[in-house]
Amino acid sequence: MSTTSTASPYPFELPAEDREASPYTGFTRAHWEAAADGLLHAAWKWATPGRALLDLPGRPSRSGVRSDGLEGYARTFLAAAFRVAGAEGADPHNWLERYADGLTAGTRTAGRDDAESWPLILDHTVFGQPMVESASVAIGLRLTRPWLWDRLDAATQDRAEEWLRGALRHTPAPNNWYLFPFSVAGFLESVGRGDAETARARQRALDLLEVWYRGQGWYADGDGRAFDHYNGWALHLYPVLDAYLSGEKELSAHHGGRLSEHLEGFSLMFGADGAPLHFGRSLTYRFAAGAAVAMGAVSGHTPLSPGVSRRLVSGSLRYFLERGGAGRDGLLSLGWHGPHEATLQTYSGPSSPYWASKAFVALLAPEGHPLWTAKEEPAPAEGSDRVLSLPAPGLLVQSTRDDGVVRLHNHGSDHVRPHEGETAAVSDPHYARLAYSTATGPTASANTADNNLSLRVAGSRSSRVRIHPLGAGHGDGWGWAASWHTPVFAEGAPTVPGLRVESVTVVRGRYELRVHRVVGAPAGARAEQTGWATAPDGEVRSELHGLYGWDGQEEVRAPQGTAFARWAVLPRLGADVEGTVVLVALASLTGRPGGAPLAAAVSGVDVAGDTVRVGWADDGATTRIAFAPLEVDHTR
């Protein structure tokens, strides 16, 4: 075995890299154990004297400081539990002693307003965050039962059960939250404390998963069309982990099969540098994005070889540790690389990033498991250029080998709940944009929206809120996805009668053909199309070129920047529109300097009514897009 040793970029000590076993990341199982220990040591410096709460420094979440302290205990407990259970009880740092003490102190007088007592679990509309944390506590106890739970006195066990049952007796949020009482019930049943109440909580969650399943391994996070990283670190992780721990073969086959299908596409959503896609909410959980990959490897429900699985999970862990995800003090910050306010949701507090602990499910694979013994292999994004359509969630994935960048074109995920009306107030930058990537983040709400088609009517600029998918598909080296939306306005009338925008994205290589059909535009309206937001002197370059219908181009500033750039710029096209208008543009995001200008990629554009034909200069291929009804084809 060969190793290398250099000055460490990490806030805590890690073993020397092993580039023989892990030629892409240098990380081994020992690195994962050391990372877990490093994160835990840093967090435990902020524990209360009774060890029930970890009050990490930072601005509180909307749930308050006490809930945040419970969150610190529960989410770090996950990392400790995976660490100890994967080592068959070996606990060189005595982590479980600390968590046992904290459980005893936190449940002794639960609900009391003192320095140690845990808050009670109530309905999500009242004070629901403790329900989220109950799942981590329950899973931690289930994983470490022989070394923690079984050594507690009966009175402490009874108090812990009573606190946990609050999750079974109160109403979760209408989404992945139903898997929290599911996990609590699974633990209680595993220690002989199951009853009709636990059975009901489990069946309720399993029934909802069937309602939310959309196919191709993708769940909606609730009754709407929210598709994001919650698929991996919640909707797949909880049921598959439960089945793995319980040995329920039927449940394992059912949900494990869905996880395996999910990983066929999701495995392409990591860049060559290890970055997951910057898309959806709760991105401060960072390398938790690798939890589904790890769970697949541990459970055997994966289409990926062990070497590819380790490449993905270790690449993601290393990516964030190298880029300041954990600060000099070893604490995970609220943000992406380092702190980044625009990445956050109001429910996030100082301990929220520790849901990243879910990635340590990889440690349930023991030392001799193929996940750790197989030689690392290239990630899917490190192979040839790839295009993958996912019609079920309405997504289109595009990766390019020469720069390792992965792009996601969104024509189906909007995070708008079914009962919500379409208002600009609920437009979310983490869902509303046409495209996301592993190398860029969306601009903040106060800045010009990147990757966006908007209309300006009477001085007000529209937002894309509810997304209606129209289809997706792919062929050899190319793919497409389409959707329509009703433009909504923050000022004046919220909508314009009859106004809608139909959008089609066609990708091949690094190119993104963006075609829009605006229907019912009022007199005086102006359309605007933006491209990728990047740092002016950064490693990735954004280009946007009008091919048809556009009459002006400019560079727009985004002073609030993105998660990747402190200060960003983005290209913007403009055109006056009225009635029904077709607009065609070509966009590109690349991590390679130079290259031919975008205009040279296209040999010709022909628009006849509602049909667009674009000729490609490199191979003479033609892309045809017809609206009403929608048809997309690509011929050579």
N, C-alpha and C positions, 0 to 999 in steps of 0.2 A: 504494500500500500504506500502510495506517495502522498505527501502532504505539503502544503505551503503555509507560510505564516507571514502575515503583513500587519501593519498597524490597523487596529480594528476600527471600523466605522460605527460600531454598535455601542450602545450605552451600558452594556454589561458584557462579561466575558463569554465568548463562544469558543468551541474547539477549533483547532486548525482545520482548514478546508481539506476535503478529500476529493481531489479532481479525478481520481481513477475510478471510483465508484459513482461519483456524481459530477461528470464532466461539464454540466451546464450550470449548476448552482454551487457545487462544493459542499452542500449540506447533507448530513446524515441524520439518523435517528438521534444521535447524541446532541446534535445542534437543536433539535426540537425540544429535547429535555432541558437543555441549558436555557433556551429562550423562554420556556415556561417558568423555570426557576427565576430567571432574571426579572421577568414581568411581575411575578408574585412577590419577590423580595422588595421591589420598588413600591408596590401597592400596599403591602402590609405595614410600611412605615407610618401609614395614616389611619391605622386601626384604633378604635376606642379601647379603653383599658380592659373592658370585658370581652373584647374581640367580636362583638356582635355586628358592628358597622365599620365600614371602611370609608371614611369621610375624605375623599380625594379633593384636592384643591381645584377651584374653578367656579364658574358661574353655575348656579343651580338650574335644574330642569324645572318645568312647570309643575312637577309633582312635589317639589320641595326637598329640603336638605335631608330630612330623615329617610324619605324614600330613596334618595340618591345614595345614602349610606348603606341601606339594605342592598341596593343594586351593586355596590362595590363588593360586598360580601358574596352575593350570589354568583355574580359573573366570574369573579376570580376563582370561586369554588369549582366551577366547571373546569378551568385549566388544571387546578390541583387534582381534581378527581380523575381526569384523563391521564394525568402524569402518574399518579400512584397506581391506578387500576392497570394501566399498561405495563407497569413494572411489577405486577402481581403482589402489590402491597408494600414494596420497598419505598420508604419515605425518608430519605436521608436528611431532609430539612424539617421534618415533623410538621408538615402542612396540616395533616388531618387533626392533630391535637388542637391546633388553632381553630379550625372550623368546628370541631366538637364543642370547644369552649364557647364559641360565638353562637352556636345553635342553642346551647343551654341558656345563655344570657339573653338572647333575643326573644325566646319564647316564654321565658319565666313569667313575665307580666306583659304579654303582647298587647299592643294598643295603648299602653300607658305613655305619657309624655315625659320620658326621662332620657338618660344618656345612652341607654343600651337597648330598650325594648323595640321590637320590630313593629312597624305599623300593621294594622289588620288588612286583610284582603277584602275589598268591597267591589261593587259594580264598576265597570270601566267608566261610566258616566259620573261617578262620585269620586273615587280614589282608586283607580284601577292598577297603577303601575306595580304594586306588590304582587298582583297576579302573574305578571310577566316573570318576576323574579322567583316566584314559587316553583316554576318549572325547572330553573337552574338548580335550586336547592334540592328538589326531588330527584333530579337526574344525578346530581353529585352524590346524594345519599345512596341511590341505587347502585351506582358504580363502585362505591367504597364500602358497601354494607359490612363485609367481614371485619373491616378494620376501624369502622366508625360507628355505624348504627347499632350493630350487635353488641357494642361495648358500652352503650349508653344505659343509664338506669331506666327502669320502666316509667317513672314519672316524667322524665325528659322526653322519652319516646311518645308518651301520650300527649304532652303539650305540643310537641312538634306536629303530631298528626292533627290535632285540633286546629293549629294555625294553617296547615296545608289545606285542610278541608274547606277553608274559606274560598279557595279557588273553585271548588266543586259546587258551592252554594250561591255563587254570584255570577253576574252576567259578563262574559268577555266582550271585547270589541268584535264587530262582525267581520272578522278576517282570521288570519293565522293565530290569533289569540286563543281560539278554541283548542289549540294543541297544547296550551299550558295546563288546563285542568286534565286533559288527556294524559300528559306526562306525570302529573301528580297522582292521578288514579293508577297509572301503571306502577309507580313506586309502591303505593300503599298495597296494591294487590301482591306485589312481589315479596312483601314482608308479612303476608298473612292478614292484612287489615282491609281486604276488599269486601264490598257489599253492593247492594243495589245502587247506591249513590255513585260508587266508582265505576260500576258497569255502565250506568247511564251516561256519565261524562265521556267515557271512552267511545261508546257507540255513537254519541252525538257528534263527536269530532270526525269519526270515520265516515259517517253519513255525509257530513259537509264536504269532506274531501272529494267524495264522488260528485257532488254538485259542482264543485269548483274546478274539477279536472277538465281541461280543454283539449287534450290530446298532445301527441308528440313529446310527452314527458313534461308538459307545462300545466301548472295550476294558476288560476286567477287568485289573487290574494283577497278573497271575498267575492261578493256577487257581481262586481263590475269587471273591468278589463285592466287590472293592475298586474303586469308581468314584470318582475325584476329579480334582484338577488334573493328576495324572500323565498323564491322557489327552492333554492339550494340550502340556505342556512336555516330554514324553518319547515316549509311544507313537505319537503322530502326528508330532511334530517330527522325530525321527531318520530314519524311513524317507522322509518327504517331502523333507527337506533332502538326503538322500543321492541320491534320484532327481533332484532339481533340479540338483545339482552334477554328476552323472554323465550326465545327459541320457537316462536309460533311460525311454523313453516308456511301456512297458507297466507298469513299476513305478510310474511317476508317475501314470498314469491310475488304477491300482488303489488305491493308498494316498491319492492326492490326492482321489479321489472320496469316500473315507471321511472325510477331513478336512473336505471341503465339507459333508457331511451332519452331521458333528459340530458345525460352526460354526452351523448353522441353529438349534440349541438353545442351544449354549454362549454365543452372542453375547448372549443374554438374561440371562446370569448376571453382568452388571456393573451396578452401581447408577449412578444419574444423576450421582453424585459421582466416578465412576471406580473405585470399590472393587470388586474381585472378591469372589465369595462366600467367606466365612470358613468353609471346609469341607474336611476331609481333612487329611492330614499334610504336613509340609514347607512350612507356610505362610510361613515366613521367607524363601522365595524371592520373595514379594511380586509385583512386576510381571512376573515370568516367566509369570504367568497370561495375559498378552497374547501370548505367543510363538506360539501356534497361530493367532491372528487374523493376526499379522504374516506367518507362513509362508504362510497362505492367500493373502494379498494378493501376496506376492512370487512365489509359484508359479503364481498364477492359479486355484488350487483353492479357491474361496470363493463362497458365495452372497451375500456382502456387497458393497455398493458401496465404492469406495475411500474416500469421505468417511466412511462409517460405520466402516470398518476403522481409519482414523486416529483417529477420535473415541474408539474403544475403547482402542487401545494407548496413545495420548497421555494419555487420561484416567486410565488406570491408573498410568502413570509419574508424572504430576503428582500424583496422589492421595497416593502414598507419599513423594515428595520434599517435599511441603508439610507432611506430618504427622510428620516426624522419622524416616522410614525410614533416611535417612542423617543421622547426628548432626552436631554442630558441626564435627567433624573430617573430615567427608565420608565416613566409613566406614559401610557398611550394618551395622546392629546385628542381633543375634539377637532377633527378635521380629516385631511387626506394624507398628504405627506406630513406636514406639520399642522399647526392650528389653522383652520379655515372656516370662518363663520358662515359663509354662504353655503357651505356643504350641509349645514346642520338643520335639524328640525327642532321645534320647541320642546319636544319630549326628551331630547338628549341632554344629559347631565354629565358631570365629570367622570362618572364610572361607566357611562354607556358604551364607550369604545371597547370595553372588555367582553362584549359579545364576540369579539374576535377570538375568544377562548374556544369557540366551537371548532375552529380549525384543528385544535389539539386532539380531536377525536382520532386523528391519524395515529396517536400513540397507543390506541387500543390494538393496533397491529404490533405484535411482540417483535423482539429484536431479530428473530429468524424469519419473519414474514417476508414474502417477495416484495412488498412495498419498500422494504429497506435493503434487501439483498440484491435485487435486480439492478443492473446498470441503468443509469438515467438515459432516457431517449428524448429526442426532440419533441417539443410541444407541437400541437397541430398547426399553430401559427408560424412555426419555423419550417414547415414543409413548403410545397408549392403554393402559389396564389390560390385562395379558396373563396368560393361564394356558396353560401348556404341559405336557402329560404326556409322559414318556419311559419307556415300559414296559420297554424293554430293560435299562436300569440300575435301574429302579424308583424314578424321581425325578419330582417334581412341582414346576414352577417357577411362581412367582406374583409379578407386579410391579405396582406401582401408580404411576400417573403423577403424582399430586399431591405425593408425597414422594420419588419416585425410588428407593424401597427395593425390593430383590429378595429373595424368600424361597425357600428350597429345602426341600421336605418329603421326608424320606428314608425310603423304604420298600423299599430294595434294596441299599444299600452298607454293608458291615459290617467290612471289613478283617480278617476271621477266615479264616485259611488252612484249607484242607480237612482237613489232618491234625490240627488243634488241637481239643481238646475245648472244650465250653462252660463256661467258668469266669468268675467275676466279675473275675479277675485280668487277662483280656485285653480287658475292656470299655474302649473308647477314646472319650473325650468328643468327638473330632473326627469320629466316625462313628455313635456309639450314639444320638444324640439324634434326636427326631422332626423337628426343623426347624433350619435355619441361615439366615443372612441376610448382606447386604452391610453391615449397620449394627450387628450384634451378634455376639458370640462366645460359645462355650459356657463355662460355669463350669468351674473346675478340679475335678479328681477328688475333692479333699478337701472341697469344698463341695457343697451341694445341687445335683443335676443339673437344668438347665433343660430345658424342652420334653421332658419325660420322663413316662412312665407306669410307675410302680413299685408293687410290692406289699410290704407289711411283714408278715412271718410270723415269729412267735416273736422279735420284736425286731430281725430282720435285714431290710434293705431290698434288693429285687431290682435286678438290672441287665439291660439289654437288650444282648445280645451278638450272636448270629447272627440275621440278619434274613431271613425267608423271604417274598419278594414274592408278592402275590396278584393283582396287576394294577394298571393305571392307564389313565386315559382323560380326555378333555376335550371340551367342546362350546363353544358360543358364550358366552364370559364365565365359564365355570366349568370345574372339573376335579377329578379325584380320584386317589388312590393308596392302596393297602392292602397290609398285610403281617401276618405273625404271628411271634411269638417265644416261646421258652420262658424264663420268668423264672429267673435264676440268682442264687444268694445267696453272699455272701462268708463268712458265718458259718453254722455248723451244716450241715445237709444242703445240698448245692449246688443241688438241684432238689426240687420237690414232685411226686410222681407224678400225671400227668394234668393238671397246671396249665399253661395256655397263655393268651396274650393275643392277640386279633385286633384290629388297629387300622386305622381308615379315616380319612383326611383328605379333606375336601371344601372347596375354596376358591372364593370369588367376591369380587371387589373386595378389600377389606382383610381380609375375614373368613375364619377358618379353623375349620370345623366338625370337631371331633375326637371320634370315636365309637370306643369300645372295648368289646369283648365278652370278659369274663374267664370262662374255663372252668375248673372244678375248683378253685376257691378253697377252702382249708381253713377250718374254723371259727376265728374270731378274726383273720382276715386283714383288712388295711386297704389300700385302693387310694389312691394319691396321683398327681395330675396337676399338673405345673408348666407355667408359661408362659415367655415370653421373659425373659431376664435383662438389665436395663438399669440405667443410672445413675439414682439418684433424681431428679436435677435435669438429666438429659440431654435431648438433642433428640428422641430416640425414646421412645415410650410403650408399655408393655406392659399388656395387659388380658387377663383370663381370667374367664369367667362360667360357672358350672354350669347346665346346662339340664335334666338328668335324672340322678337317681341319686346326686348328690353332696350331702353333708350339712354341709360346712364349708369355709370359705375363710380363708386367712391370707397375710401377706406374709413371705417368708423372706429372710434376708440371705445374701449371698455375699461375705464379707470379702476373699477373694483376687481378686475382681473378674473381669474378662474382658479380652480384648485391646482392647476399646473403652472400658472403664470401670474405674477403679482400685478401685472398690467398687461392688457391684451388689446389687439386690434383684430378687425374682421372685415372682409370685403362685403359690399352691399350693391345690388343692382336695383334699378327703379324703372317703372313704366306707368304711364297714364293708362287707365283701363276703363271701359264702359261696356255694359252688356256681357256677352260671352267672349272671352279672350283666351288664347292659348299662349303660354310662355315657356320657353325652353332655355335651360342653362346647363353648363358643365362645371362641376366642382371637383376639387382634389385636395386631399390631405396626405402629405408625404413626409417621411423622415429622411429622405435623400436629397441633397442639394443638387441644383442644376436640373437638367432634363428639358425636353422640348416644351414650349408653351402650350397651354391647353388648347388654344385655337388650332394648333397643328394636329391634334388628335382626331379631329372630325373633318371628313372630306366634303360633306354637304348636309344641308338640312332642308327638308321640304315639308311644308305644312299646308294641307288641303282640308279645309273645314275642321273637323274634329280628329283628323288623322295626322300623326307626325312620323316622318321617316328621317332617320339619322344615319349617314354613312360614316364608317370608321376608316381612317386613313391607313392603319397598319396592315389590315388583312382584307379590306374590301367588304367587310360584313355590314349588314344593315339591321338596324333596330326599328321596329314599327310599333307605334303605340296608337291605338284607336280608342276613343271615348264613346260611351253611349251606344252599344254596350262596350265595356272595357275589354280590350284585347291587347296582349303584349307578346311579340315574338322577335326572334333574333336569328338571322340566317346568314350563312357565309357563301 
